[in-house]
Amino acid sequence: MTNTGIGTVTAKGQVSIPAKFRTKLNIEKGDKLTFTLNDNQELVVSKEPSKLDWDDLFANYPTEVVDIDENGKYDEKMSPNFHDWMVNG
């Protein structure tokens, strides 16, 4: 696949994105795109992550229930990952 493609600008300023890029970036109807003009006067287009993208990103992220008592204490043996984060950052 080449890194260039041709899009057409309509009278309303809308641009068609070549199919190969829509497929590669999984761009679908309703997705949000960011347009950035870099220092070389080049327009860079990036896909904004959707809720589904974020859900996929965190799907396998470990979770840990931490019970904190009224004094702000927790059992470090019951919450080892939280304790490590509290101690080591």
TAVEN-V603266 format. One record per backbone hydrogen bond with DSSP energy under -0.5 kcal/mol. NH is the residue of the N-H (numbers start at 1). CO is the residue of the C=O. E is the energy in kcal/mol with one decimal. If there is no record, write none. Layout:
BEGIN
<<NH	CO	E> <NH	CO	E>>
END
This chain:
BEGIN
<<10	14	-2.8> <13	10	-1.8> <16	8	-1.5> <18	16	-0.5> <21	18	-1.3> <22	18	-1.9> <23	19	-2.7> <24	20	-1.9> <25	21	-2.5> <26	23	-0.8> <27	22	-2.5> <28	26	-0.5> <31	28	-2.3> <34	46	-3.3> <36	44	-2.7> <38	36	-0.7> <38	42	-2.6> <41	38	-2.0> <44	36	-3.5> <44	42	-0.6> <46	34	-2.4> <48	32	-2.8> <54	50	-2.1> <55	51	-2.8> <56	52	-2.6> <57	53	-2.1> <58	54	-2.1> <59	55	-0.6> <59	56	-0.7> <61	58	-1.3> <67	65	-0.5> <68	66	-0.7> <69	67	-0.5> <69	73	-2.8> <72	69	-2.2> <76	74	-0.8> <78	75	-0.7> <79	75	-1.3> <83	79	-2.4> <84	80	-2.4> <85	81	-2.2> <86	82	-2.6> <87	83	-2.4> <88	84	-3.3> <89	85	-1.9>>
END
